[in-house]
Structure formats: C-alpha cells, structure tokens
Amino acid sequence: MRLRSPIPMSSGAIESTDNIVIKLIADDGQVGWGEGVEAPALTAQRQADVITDIEALRPLVIGADPQRRNQLWLQLVTTAPEATTAIAAIDIAVHDLVGKVLGVPVYQLLGGLTREHIPALTLVGSGDASADAEKLSAKFDEGYRWFKVKLGMGAQDDEVRTLAKAVEIAGADGVVCGDANEAWQEDTAAAFLERLSGLGVRFVEQPISRREPERLKRLAAASPVAICADEGAGSLGDILALAGSPVGGVSLKLIKHAGITGVMRAAAICTCGGLAINLAGKVIESSISAAANIHCAAALDNIDYGCSPANQGVVLDISREPIALTRGGFDVPTGVGLGVDVDEQLLAELSS
C-alpha cells in the first residue's frame, strides 16, 4: 500500500508498506477478513516474516471453531509469542467471521458500545515549523481536531513552535500531542519537555529508547507533560510493568498486541493500572485494520490519548466503501462483523 504523501518520522519518511491480508473461510462459505501491517521498526518483521509465521500457525487455525476465539488466540500466542502481526491478522479475521455468523458488529463481541463516534487523531510534523503550520491548518479545514506532531526531526525551537501552533489551531475543543519515536537521549528529552510547561500539550509519546524503561519512568516523574509509551509498551508484560508508574499512558496497536483480543486484554490492564490509552494504527493500513481499530475504540473504557486508524492517506484501499472521516472522526461501523466490504478485484490489483 502507498501513501499519497509520505509521513516523516525521526527514523525516516514512510511512503509505502507491504501488508498481509487473510481470507478466513468457514465450512458454510462465510468469510472473515484480517490484516497484518508491516512495521519493521516496531516489530522487527517484514512481510515475508509475517507470511512465514502465518504458514507455521495454519495447522492451529484450519478446523478450529471460530466461536472459541479466546481458546484459539491463547493457542496461537503460546505457540508463537513473537508472531504478533500474524496472530493479529488471524484474530481480526476470526472476529469478522464470528460477527457475521452471529449477525452482529464486532463491537458487540467486545462488550458493546461505549461511544458511537471516534475522534480522529491525525499525524503532522516534519521539523519545518512553517510547512507544518500549513499542514495543520489544512488538516483543521478537513475536519480534524486531534493532532499528533511528529518530533525529533528538527531544531527544538521549531518543534516547540509547531506544537504551540497546533494548540492554537486545535482550539479549546481540540487535542494536541507529540511523538518522538525514541529520537532523544534522556537529557535532551527532559529539556524539550520542560519547554512545554503550560502549553496545553496532552502527552508526548516515546521520547527515549524502548530499552530504557526505568529512565522513561524517571523522565515521566519530572516532566510537566504526560508521557506515553509506544515502542516501550510492546507486550502485555511491558504494560504491566508501567502500571502504577509515573508514565501516563500507553499506545496500543493490533500488530503489537496480537489483534483485537490482545488489545482488549491490554486495555483491561490499563484500566486497572491507571494508564490512559492511545489506540493507533501503524501509518499505512487498509479499512480492515482501520475498522478493527475503531471497533476496539468503540468498546474501550477510555481513549483519552486518541485513536488513529491509518487508512486515511492511502492511494488505494481494498474496501468498496473505505472507512472515512466524518465530523472530525469516525462513525463506528454498524454492519455485521467489521462492517467492511472487501473488493477482491482491488485486493488483486494491490497484490500483483
């Protein structure tokens, strides 16, 4: 899948990705769709690695009862705990299939609706304060009110200005946060965070390396702005270790936490451990993953750190009616399963 415009990050610009789509077919011919999103910087896996994992897990899936989805998920994660992207694709497809069999949306399988409309968190940031201000204004005109500014690519003065401009544009009803993607050392991060005091930024995500959890906690304890862990919250164990700490929240992702089942389990830990939730897609995905993300967001206790389904900037989606922005966010799909009508011709075009 390709983006209309590349997204700059501290680790380099992203303009395309090689994802994996699963078509799960039941004995009666009913179909469930799932997706695994390639994200080597986060999961250390490329498309070929995920395909290898799927093939290895195939014997556990074929012949399984999809309505015993917790049992299947446990078998998958016990067999291949590092295969979180492959398991995510399978788990999403299982939920889509069961929703269709039972005639209900996926959110009903997760406990029902908490909210019917999900505010959309959108990405902006390049290190160029002037260019970023223009993009922020354009995004605001498109209807966005929640903004995540990518950091660690320019001078601190410029990035502070960009955040301040974002707060101004978002207004009293908007939300602004930052994401450094592990760009800084602890002292650099501390100096930057101090400059945000009183600015109105809700949180800054993963300012330092995922390999320094104790330093992240120390940084969070001294920071005037809440800290969110992303790369440093790669497993349920990581989230447990952050519960009750000075860290304010975590970013949950389908590919990190092995699908819908894993995200909902991670969210329960967050609720018990006082952690806010950012529910995020991984930069480039189809409406399959975007819908799975939204169904989770619809059922979660809190999404105080935002939700960012990541199909909005793609050149070509694989749904006949892609998940689209409306009123500054996303209406929760009400059709059975994920509510996504996959166009297999479009899928074939992207797979050729």
TAPECOR-V92031 format. One line per field, one symbol per residue. ss: DSSP state (A for helix, B for strand, O for the rest). phi: phi as a letter, one per 40 degrees, with the letter a starting at -180 (. if undefined). burial: I if it has 9 or more other C-alpha atoms within 8 Angstrom, else O. A space follows every 50 residues. Layout:
# TAPECOR-V92031
ss: ???
phi: ???
burial: ???
This chain:
# TAPECOR-V92031
ss: OBBBBBBOOOOOOBBBOOOBBBBBBOOOOOBBBBBBOOOAAAAOOOAAAA AAAAAAAAAAAOOOOOOOAAAAAAAAAAAOOOOAAAAAAAAAAAAAAAAA AAOOBAAAAOOOOOOOBBBBBBBBOOOOAAAAAAAAAAAAAAOOOBBBBB OOOOOAAAAAAAAAAAAAAAOOOOBBBBBOOOOOOAAAAAAAAAOOOOOO OOBBBOOOOOOOAAAAAAAAAAOOOBBBBOOOOOOAAAAAAAOOOOOOBB BBOOOOOOAAAAAAAAAAAAAAAOOBBBBBOOOOOOAAAAAAAAAAAAAO OOOOOOBBOOOOOBOOOOBOOOOOOBOOBBBOOOOOBOOOOBOAAAAAAA AO
phi: .bccbdbcacchcbbaabcbbbbbbcdcgcbbbbabbcadccbgbbdccc cdcccccddcccgcccccccccdccccccacccccccdccccccccccdc ccgbcddccbhgcbabbbdccbcahagbcccccccccccccchcbbbbcc bgbbcddcccccccccccccgcccbbabacfgcbcdccccccccccdgcg ccabcfcbdccbccccccccccccbcbbcbdcbcaccccdccdgccccab ccbdccbggccccccccccccccgbcbbbbcbgbaccccccddcccccbc cabccgbbdbbcbccacbbcbddbcafgabccdbccgcgbcccccccccc cc
burial: IIIOOOIIIIOOIIIOIIIIIIIIOOOOOIIIIIIIIIIOOOIOIIIOOI IOIIOOIOOIOOOOOIOOIOOIIOIIIOOIOOIIIIIIIIIIIIIIIIII OOOIIIIIIIOIIOOOIIIIIIIIIIIIIOOIIOIIIOIIOOIIIIIIII IIIIOOOIIIIIIIIIIOIIOOOIIIIIIIIIIIIIOOIIOIIIOIIOOO IIIIIIIIIIOOIOOIIIIIOOIIIIIIIIIIIIOIOIIIOIIOOOIIII IIIIIIIIIIIIIIIIIOIIIOIIIIIIIIIIOIIIIIIIIIIIIIIIII OOIOIIIIIIIOIIOOIIIOOIIOIOOIIIOIIOIIIIIIOIIOOIIOOO OO
